[in-house]
Amino acid sequence: MRRTLLTLVLCGTLLSASAAAGTAAPDPLSGRVFSYGSHTRQNITVYGHGGTPLVILHGGYWSKDTDWSGWARWFAARGFTVYDTDYRLTSDAVWPAQRDDVLAALRWVGRRENGARPLVLGSSAGGQLALQAGTYGSGLSRVRGVVALSPVASPYRAWLAGAERGASPERRELRGAAERLAGCVPDRAGARCWERWGDLAAVSHASGPDDAPLFLVHSTGDFVPVVHSVELATAQRRAGLRDVTVRTVGGSAHGAPLLKEPGMARDVLHWLRGRF
């Protein structure tokens, strides 16, 4: 009888352990991929669960993916549900396909979050898209706040800078990237092309209190200079948006590396938490 009881106990223990292993919840920081559209690039990787929603839009000259999984996990570990969002590149479609994708992704996030408006963080080309999310139409009805790191707020300004004598390789590359995004050359085209270039600029959509709060960051040696954000911030303040911050740090960091500057990740985190 004792041997029988021992056997039953051991079997029960093994079955319990097996059941527990089979039903163990996946690590929320490992990332789960979802589609928000039919195109292969229209997908979102979700990190974390139950936290404040934060949409991340990567940079890469609108023409290539860049890896934000590390920072996505960093924010998820600090209480956010992070939606690391991909969108169609210029090899797939020209403007406004990229903005259309971001808006579609935000609608998908809104449904998943029971209507809660997310925060948005974008870098470089993704910063331009983040600003569009926060200013196009009524941005505040869509998102609660936007952090943009080295945002190309005016692709036309970047296009001009890339043709200047002594322009850096990065500025020359950005000029070509902006041209591919617009799908036309502004100095050789008609009204429809100029309309598209105007639509690319966040300042053309600035509407003050109807837009989301902004936290804009550049470095002093950034190949996307702070004038991009100063122009937008000035227009927004004139229109009545008070919650606009422009920060400049030393060095030449661009995009995601700005978060590694002393205190910057902490300041971005503090700003995001203050908007929810």
Short mmCIF file of the C-alpha atoms (twelve columns), coordinates in Angstrom:
data_MODEL
# 
_entry.id   MODEL 
# 
loop_
_atom_site.group_PDB 
_atom_site.id 
_atom_site.type_symbol 
_atom_site.label_atom_id 
_atom_site.label_alt_id 
_atom_site.label_comp_id 
_atom_site.label_asym_id 
_atom_site.label_seq_id 
_atom_site.Cartn_x 
_atom_site.Cartn_y 
_atom_site.Cartn_z 
_atom_site.pdbx_PDB_model_num 
ATOM 1   C CA . MET A 1   0.000   0.000  0.000   1 
ATOM 2   C CA . ARG A 2   2.811   2.404  0.916   1 
ATOM 3   C CA . ARG A 3   4.536   1.683  -2.418  1 
ATOM 4   C CA . THR A 4   1.241   2.243  -4.276  1 
ATOM 5   C CA . LEU A 5   0.671   5.561  -2.533  1 
ATOM 6   C CA . LEU A 6   4.227   6.679  -3.305  1 
ATOM 7   C CA . THR A 7   3.752   5.775  -6.948  1 
ATOM 8   C CA . LEU A 8   0.514   7.749  -7.110  1 
ATOM 9   C CA . VAL A 9   2.158   10.793 -5.516  1 
ATOM 10  C CA . LEU A 10  5.074   10.689 -7.956  1 
ATOM 11  C CA . CYS A 11  2.765   10.326 -10.935 1 
ATOM 12  C CA . GLY A 12  0.643   13.210 -9.722  1 
ATOM 13  C CA . THR A 13  3.731   15.395 -9.310  1 
ATOM 14  C CA . LEU A 14  4.968   14.607 -12.818 1 
ATOM 15  C CA . LEU A 15  1.562   15.266 -14.344 1 
ATOM 16  C CA . SER A 16  1.266   18.590 -12.533 1 
ATOM 17  C CA . ALA A 17  4.720   19.659 -13.672 1 
ATOM 18  C CA . SER A 18  3.924   18.629 -17.238 1 
ATOM 19  C CA . ALA A 19  0.643   20.537 -17.222 1 
ATOM 20  C CA . ALA A 20  2.322   23.626 -15.790 1 
ATOM 21  C CA . ALA A 21  5.004   23.524 -18.468 1 
ATOM 22  C CA . GLY A 22  2.392   23.126 -21.178 1 
ATOM 23  C CA . THR A 23  0.323   26.094 -20.020 1 
ATOM 24  C CA . ALA A 24  3.145   28.452 -19.056 1 
ATOM 25  C CA . ALA A 25  2.487   31.974 -20.320 1 
ATOM 26  C CA . PRO A 26  4.941   33.264 -22.954 1 
ATOM 27  C CA . ASP A 27  7.413   35.924 -21.904 1 
ATOM 28  C CA . PRO A 28  5.696   39.251 -22.747 1 
ATOM 29  C CA . LEU A 29  9.097   40.853 -23.418 1 
ATOM 30  C CA . SER A 30  9.930   38.337 -26.156 1 
ATOM 31  C CA . GLY A 31  7.577   40.052 -28.603 1 
ATOM 32  C CA . ARG A 32  4.463   38.829 -30.400 1 
ATOM 33  C CA . VAL A 33  3.857   39.682 -34.063 1 
ATOM 34  C CA . PHE A 34  0.465   40.758 -35.385 1 
ATOM 35  C CA . SER A 35  -0.733  42.046 -38.764 1 
ATOM 36  C CA . TYR A 36  -2.741  45.244 -39.122 1 
ATOM 37  C CA . GLY A 37  -3.023  44.982 -42.920 1 
ATOM 38  C CA . SER A 38  -2.529  42.642 -45.840 1 
ATOM 39  C CA . HIS A 39  0.949   43.802 -46.906 1 
ATOM 40  C CA . THR A 40  3.904   41.876 -45.499 1 
ATOM 41  C CA . ARG A 41  5.305   45.041 -43.905 1 
ATOM 42  C CA . GLN A 42  2.044   45.966 -42.209 1 
ATOM 43  C CA . ASN A 43  2.840   44.261 -38.943 1 
ATOM 44  C CA . ILE A 44  3.334   45.144 -35.292 1 
ATOM 45  C CA . THR A 45  5.505   43.416 -32.703 1 
ATOM 46  C CA . VAL A 46  4.010   43.777 -29.233 1 
ATOM 47  C CA . TYR A 47  6.156   43.792 -26.083 1 
ATOM 48  C CA . GLY A 48  4.677   43.806 -22.597 1 
ATOM 49  C CA . HIS A 49  1.084   43.530 -21.487 1 
ATOM 50  C CA . GLY A 50  -1.365  45.697 -19.604 1 
ATOM 51  C CA . GLY A 51  0.750   48.844 -19.551 1 
ATOM 52  C CA . THR A 52  0.423   52.278 -21.114 1 
ATOM 53  C CA . PRO A 53  0.362   51.840 -24.922 1 
ATOM 54  C CA . LEU A 54  3.418   53.189 -26.733 1 
ATOM 55  C CA . VAL A 55  3.796   52.980 -30.518 1 
ATOM 56  C CA . ILE A 56  7.366   53.010 -31.867 1 
ATOM 57  C CA . LEU A 57  8.079   54.046 -35.479 1 
ATOM 58  C CA . HIS A 58  11.545  53.145 -36.737 1 
ATOM 59  C CA . GLY A 59  13.746  55.246 -38.993 1 
ATOM 60  C CA . GLY A 60  15.874  54.206 -41.948 1 
ATOM 61  C CA . TYR A 61  15.332  56.851 -44.666 1 
ATOM 62  C CA . TRP A 62  11.807  55.446 -45.268 1 
ATOM 63  C CA . SER A 63  13.611  52.761 -47.262 1 
ATOM 64  C CA . LYS A 64  14.879  50.195 -44.756 1 
ATOM 65  C CA . ASP A 65  14.024  48.673 -41.412 1 
ATOM 66  C CA . THR A 66  16.008  49.473 -38.290 1 
ATOM 67  C CA . ASP A 67  15.971  47.399 -35.137 1 
ATOM 68  C CA . TRP A 68  14.135  48.880 -32.153 1 
ATOM 69  C CA . SER A 69  13.559  45.614 -30.288 1 
ATOM 70  C CA . GLY A 70  16.072  46.482 -27.564 1 
ATOM 71  C CA . TRP A 71  14.486  49.809 -26.703 1 
ATOM 72  C CA . ALA A 72  11.025  48.273 -27.105 1 
ATOM 73  C CA . ARG A 73  11.874  45.781 -24.366 1 
ATOM 74  C CA . TRP A 74  13.401  48.580 -22.273 1 
ATOM 75  C CA . PHE A 75  10.169  50.584 -22.336 1 
ATOM 76  C CA . ALA A 76  8.054   47.461 -21.830 1 
ATOM 77  C CA . ALA A 77  10.072  46.619 -18.715 1 
ATOM 78  C CA . ARG A 78  9.138   50.065 -17.385 1 
ATOM 79  C CA . GLY A 79  5.398   49.687 -17.622 1 
ATOM 80  C CA . PHE A 80  4.485   50.221 -21.260 1 
ATOM 81  C CA . THR A 81  2.812   47.934 -23.748 1 
ATOM 82  C CA . VAL A 82  5.027   48.654 -26.734 1 
ATOM 83  C CA . TYR A 83  3.801   48.386 -30.320 1 
ATOM 84  C CA . ASP A 84  6.912   48.270 -32.523 1 
ATOM 85  C CA . THR A 85  5.364   49.153 -35.870 1 
ATOM 86  C CA . ASP A 86  6.531   48.490 -39.428 1 
ATOM 87  C CA . TYR A 87  5.151   50.273 -42.482 1 
ATOM 88  C CA . ARG A 88  5.541   50.174 -46.235 1 
ATOM 89  C CA . LEU A 89  8.868   51.485 -47.449 1 
ATOM 90  C CA . THR A 90  9.564   53.596 -50.521 1 
ATOM 91  C CA . SER A 91  10.400  50.415 -52.421 1 
ATOM 92  C CA . ASP A 92  6.772   49.419 -51.873 1 
ATOM 93  C CA . ALA A 93  4.889   52.684 -52.385 1 
ATOM 94  C CA . VAL A 94  5.271   56.467 -52.352 1 
ATOM 95  C CA . TRP A 95  3.676   58.998 -50.041 1 
ATOM 96  C CA . PRO A 96  1.133   59.019 -48.458 1 
ATOM 97  C CA . ALA A 97  1.234   55.207 -48.148 1 
ATOM 98  C CA . GLN A 98  3.559   55.440 -45.134 1 
ATOM 99  C CA . ARG A 99  1.236   57.797 -43.266 1 
ATOM 100 C CA . ASP A 100 -1.754  55.677 -44.259 1 
ATOM 101 C CA . ASP A 101 -0.015  52.669 -42.683 1 
ATOM 102 C CA . VAL A 102 0.738   54.521 -39.459 1 
ATOM 103 C CA . LEU A 103 -2.865  55.697 -39.171 1 
ATOM 104 C CA . ALA A 104 -4.107  52.158 -39.838 1 
ATOM 105 C CA . ALA A 105 -1.717  50.799 -37.205 1 
ATOM 106 C CA . LEU A 106 -2.974  53.354 -34.683 1 
ATOM 107 C CA . ARG A 107 -6.557  52.322 -35.340 1 
ATOM 108 C CA . TRP A 108 -5.537  48.681 -34.778 1 
ATOM 109 C CA . VAL A 109 -3.823  49.605 -31.498 1 
ATOM 110 C CA . GLY A 110 -6.871  51.624 -30.436 1 
ATOM 111 C CA . ARG A 111 -9.148  48.639 -30.918 1 
ATOM 112 C CA . ARG A 112 -6.777  46.382 -28.987 1 
ATOM 113 C CA . GLU A 113 -6.533  48.959 -26.189 1 
ATOM 114 C CA . ASN A 114 -10.314 49.438 -25.918 1 
ATOM 115 C CA . GLY A 115 -10.157 52.928 -27.341 1 
ATOM 116 C CA . ALA A 116 -7.178  54.194 -25.319 1 
ATOM 117 C CA . ARG A 117 -5.041  56.649 -27.255 1 
ATOM 118 C CA . PRO A 118 -1.395  55.593 -27.352 1 
ATOM 119 C CA . LEU A 119 1.778   57.603 -27.054 1 
ATOM 120 C CA . VAL A 120 4.085   57.614 -30.099 1 
ATOM 121 C CA . LEU A 121 7.882   57.583 -30.313 1 
ATOM 122 C CA . GLY A 122 9.536   57.990 -33.709 1 
ATOM 123 C CA . SER A 123 13.125  58.267 -34.871 1 
ATOM 124 C CA . SER A 124 14.449  60.175 -37.915 1 
ATOM 125 C CA . ALA A 125 12.193  59.148 -40.836 1 
ATOM 126 C CA . GLY A 126 9.994   57.486 -38.236 1 
ATOM 127 C CA . GLY A 127 10.024  60.818 -36.407 1 
ATOM 128 C CA . GLN A 128 8.498   62.437 -39.479 1 
ATOM 129 C CA . LEU A 129 5.756   59.801 -39.397 1 
ATOM 130 C CA . ALA A 130 5.260   60.263 -35.659 1 
ATOM 131 C CA . LEU A 131 4.775   64.000 -36.209 1 
ATOM 132 C CA . GLN A 132 2.236   63.264 -38.920 1 
ATOM 133 C CA . ALA A 133 0.374   61.030 -36.457 1 
ATOM 134 C CA . GLY A 134 0.286   63.902 -33.982 1 
ATOM 135 C CA . THR A 135 -0.610  66.725 -36.373 1 
ATOM 136 C CA . TYR A 136 -2.499  65.376 -39.390 1 
ATOM 137 C CA . GLY A 137 -6.153  66.250 -38.973 1 
ATOM 138 C CA . SER A 138 -6.870  66.270 -35.263 1 
ATOM 139 C CA . GLY A 139 -3.768  64.588 -33.897 1 
ATOM 140 C CA . LEU A 140 -4.866  64.800 -30.266 1 
ATOM 141 C CA . SER A 141 -7.920  62.675 -31.008 1 
ATOM 142 C CA . ARG A 142 -5.533  59.959 -32.185 1 
ATOM 143 C CA . VAL A 143 -2.517  60.032 -29.855 1 
ATOM 144 C CA . ARG A 144 -1.756  61.419 -26.396 1 
ATOM 145 C CA . GLY A 145 1.745   62.669 -27.127 1 
ATOM 146 C CA . VAL A 146 4.679   62.377 -29.530 1 
ATOM 147 C CA . VAL A 147 8.378   61.985 -28.854 1 
ATOM 148 C CA . ALA A 148 10.426  62.534 -32.011 1 
ATOM 149 C CA . LEU A 149 14.184  61.905 -32.093 1 
ATOM 150 C CA . SER A 150 15.934  63.744 -34.950 1 
ATOM 151 C CA . PRO A 151 12.625  64.040 -36.838 1 
ATOM 152 C CA . VAL A 152 12.768  64.967 -40.517 1 
ATOM 153 C CA . ALA A 153 9.935   67.394 -39.903 1 
ATOM 154 C CA . SER A 154 10.432  68.978 -43.331 1 
ATOM 155 C CA . PRO A 155 11.593  66.542 -46.031 1 
ATOM 156 C CA . TYR A 156 11.818  69.482 -48.449 1 
ATOM 157 C CA . ARG A 157 14.258  71.261 -46.121 1 
ATOM 158 C CA . ALA A 158 16.277  68.036 -45.996 1 
ATOM 159 C CA . TRP A 159 16.147  67.799 -49.797 1 
ATOM 160 C CA . LEU A 160 17.601  71.304 -50.127 1 
ATOM 161 C CA . ALA A 161 20.305  70.672 -47.510 1 
ATOM 162 C CA . GLY A 162 21.464  67.556 -49.322 1 
ATOM 163 C CA . ALA A 163 22.405  69.628 -52.374 1 
ATOM 164 C CA . GLU A 164 24.523  72.157 -50.487 1 
ATOM 165 C CA . ARG A 165 28.249  72.267 -51.117 1 
ATOM 166 C CA . GLY A 166 30.047  70.098 -48.586 1 
ATOM 167 C CA . ALA A 167 26.878  68.249 -47.571 1 
ATOM 168 C CA . SER A 168 27.653  65.112 -45.571 1 
ATOM 169 C CA . PRO A 169 26.995  61.663 -47.049 1 
ATOM 170 C CA . GLU A 170 24.051  61.314 -44.658 1 
ATOM 171 C CA . ARG A 171 22.477  64.553 -45.885 1 
ATOM 172 C CA . ARG A 172 22.986  63.530 -49.504 1 
ATOM 173 C CA . GLU A 173 21.392  60.166 -48.792 1 
ATOM 174 C CA . LEU A 174 18.475  61.858 -47.045 1 
ATOM 175 C CA . ARG A 175 17.952  64.107 -50.073 1 
ATOM 176 C CA . GLY A 176 17.564  61.078 -52.316 1 
ATOM 177 C CA . ALA A 177 15.375  59.338 -49.763 1 
ATOM 178 C CA . ALA A 178 13.008  62.324 -49.535 1 
ATOM 179 C CA . GLU A 179 12.764  62.429 -53.322 1 
ATOM 180 C CA . ARG A 180 11.876  58.739 -53.466 1 
ATOM 181 C CA . LEU A 181 9.309   59.241 -50.705 1 
ATOM 182 C CA . ALA A 182 7.581   62.067 -52.575 1 
ATOM 183 C CA . GLY A 183 7.870   60.244 -55.879 1 
ATOM 184 C CA . CYS A 184 8.775   63.421 -57.746 1 
ATOM 185 C CA . VAL A 185 11.433  66.152 -57.947 1 
ATOM 186 C CA . PRO A 186 10.056  69.462 -56.642 1 
ATOM 187 C CA . ASP A 187 12.047  71.729 -58.963 1 
ATOM 188 C CA . ARG A 188 10.905  69.856 -62.073 1 
ATOM 189 C CA . ALA A 189 7.264   69.175 -61.391 1 
ATOM 190 C CA . GLY A 190 3.919   70.882 -61.284 1 
ATOM 191 C CA . ALA A 191 1.372   71.755 -58.647 1 
ATOM 192 C CA . ARG A 192 0.523   68.173 -57.672 1 
ATOM 193 C CA . CYS A 193 4.141   67.443 -56.824 1 
ATOM 194 C CA . TRP A 194 4.474   70.613 -54.764 1 
ATOM 195 C CA . GLU A 195 1.263   69.716 -52.959 1 
ATOM 196 C CA . ARG A 196 2.764   66.347 -52.002 1 
ATOM 197 C CA . TRP A 197 5.970   67.950 -50.715 1 
ATOM 198 C CA . GLY A 198 3.904   70.368 -48.672 1 
ATOM 199 C CA . ASP A 199 1.866   67.493 -47.240 1 
ATOM 200 C CA . LEU A 200 5.097   65.796 -46.121 1 
ATOM 201 C CA . ALA A 201 5.940   68.704 -43.795 1 
ATOM 202 C CA . ALA A 202 4.464   68.534 -40.287 1 
ATOM 203 C CA . VAL A 203 4.275   72.326 -40.125 1 
ATOM 204 C CA . SER A 204 1.662   72.322 -42.904 1 
ATOM 205 C CA . HIS A 205 -0.663  70.417 -40.551 1 
ATOM 206 C CA . ALA A 206 0.046   72.382 -37.364 1 
ATOM 207 C CA . SER A 207 -3.257  73.290 -35.737 1 
ATOM 208 C CA . GLY A 208 -2.380  74.082 -32.138 1 
ATOM 209 C CA . PRO A 209 -4.637  72.644 -29.417 1 
ATOM 210 C CA . ASP A 210 -6.055  70.010 -31.786 1 
ATOM 211 C CA . ASP A 211 -2.610  68.431 -32.045 1 
ATOM 212 C CA . ALA A 212 -0.744  66.155 -29.670 1 
ATOM 213 C CA . PRO A 213 1.907   67.415 -27.195 1 
ATOM 214 C CA . LEU A 214 5.427   67.250 -28.641 1 
ATOM 215 C CA . PHE A 215 8.866   66.405 -27.245 1 
ATOM 216 C CA . LEU A 216 11.466  66.978 -29.967 1 
ATOM 217 C CA . VAL A 217 15.159  66.087 -29.640 1 
ATOM 218 C CA . HIS A 218 18.252  66.707 -31.781 1 
ATOM 219 C CA . SER A 219 21.995  66.900 -31.218 1 
ATOM 220 C CA . THR A 220 24.057  69.960 -32.094 1 
ATOM 221 C CA . GLY A 221 25.857  68.008 -34.840 1 
ATOM 222 C CA . ASP A 222 22.771  66.126 -36.026 1 
ATOM 223 C CA . PHE A 223 22.589  65.746 -39.821 1 
ATOM 224 C CA . VAL A 224 18.891  66.535 -39.331 1 
ATOM 225 C CA . PRO A 225 19.384  69.877 -37.576 1 
ATOM 226 C CA . VAL A 226 17.206  71.264 -34.815 1 
ATOM 227 C CA . VAL A 227 15.770  73.910 -37.162 1 
ATOM 228 C CA . HIS A 228 13.363  71.209 -38.374 1 
ATOM 229 C CA . SER A 229 11.791  71.045 -34.921 1 
ATOM 230 C CA . VAL A 230 12.144  74.747 -34.113 1 
ATOM 231 C CA . GLU A 231 10.098  75.644 -37.188 1 
ATOM 232 C CA . LEU A 232 7.341   73.227 -36.179 1 
ATOM 233 C CA . ALA A 233 7.397   74.253 -32.514 1 
ATOM 234 C CA . THR A 234 7.129   77.940 -33.432 1 
ATOM 235 C CA . ALA A 235 4.127   77.306 -35.670 1 
ATOM 236 C CA . GLN A 236 2.424   75.174 -33.023 1 
ATOM 237 C CA . ARG A 237 2.923   77.719 -30.275 1 
ATOM 238 C CA . ARG A 238 1.552   80.482 -32.477 1 
ATOM 239 C CA . ALA A 239 -1.469  78.296 -33.140 1 
ATOM 240 C CA . GLY A 240 -1.991  77.788 -29.407 1 
ATOM 241 C CA . LEU A 241 -0.305  74.479 -28.542 1 
ATOM 242 C CA . ARG A 242 1.509   75.028 -25.245 1 
ATOM 243 C CA . ASP A 243 2.891   71.556 -24.546 1 
ATOM 244 C CA . VAL A 244 5.857   71.670 -26.929 1 
ATOM 245 C CA . THR A 245 9.447   70.959 -25.893 1 
ATOM 246 C CA . VAL A 246 12.543  71.178 -28.095 1 
ATOM 247 C CA . ARG A 247 15.759  69.756 -26.667 1 
ATOM 248 C CA . THR A 248 19.272  69.907 -28.083 1 
ATOM 249 C CA . VAL A 249 22.128  67.827 -26.712 1 
ATOM 250 C CA . GLY A 250 25.824  67.985 -27.501 1 
ATOM 251 C CA . GLY A 251 27.595  65.719 -29.940 1 
ATOM 252 C CA . SER A 252 26.361  64.338 -33.228 1 
ATOM 253 C CA . ALA A 253 24.036  61.503 -32.199 1 
ATOM 254 C CA . HIS A 254 21.102  60.902 -34.511 1 
ATOM 255 C CA . GLY A 255 17.875  59.059 -33.819 1 
ATOM 256 C CA . ALA A 256 17.935  56.174 -31.363 1 
ATOM 257 C CA . PRO A 257 21.501  56.887 -30.098 1 
ATOM 258 C CA . LEU A 258 20.115  60.113 -28.606 1 
ATOM 259 C CA . LEU A 259 18.533  57.943 -25.915 1 
ATOM 260 C CA . LYS A 260 22.044  56.966 -24.799 1 
ATOM 261 C CA . GLU A 261 23.004  60.577 -24.103 1 
ATOM 262 C CA . PRO A 262 23.287  61.295 -20.344 1 
ATOM 263 C CA . GLY A 263 19.829  61.528 -18.808 1 
ATOM 264 C CA . MET A 264 17.930  61.492 -22.090 1 
ATOM 265 C CA . ALA A 265 16.251  58.086 -21.725 1 
ATOM 266 C CA . ARG A 266 15.191  59.117 -18.219 1 
ATOM 267 C CA . ASP A 267 13.803  62.437 -19.488 1 
ATOM 268 C CA . VAL A 268 11.897  60.785 -22.325 1 
ATOM 269 C CA . LEU A 269 10.470  58.249 -19.899 1 
ATOM 270 C CA . HIS A 270 9.423   61.021 -17.501 1 
ATOM 271 C CA . TRP A 271 7.791   63.005 -20.322 1 
ATOM 272 C CA . LEU A 272 5.871   59.977 -21.601 1 
ATOM 273 C CA . ARG A 273 4.608   59.065 -18.128 1 
ATOM 274 C CA . GLY A 274 3.451   62.635 -17.642 1 
ATOM 275 C CA . ARG A 275 1.139   62.423 -20.654 1 
ATOM 276 C CA . PHE A 276 -0.938  59.480 -19.452 1 
# 
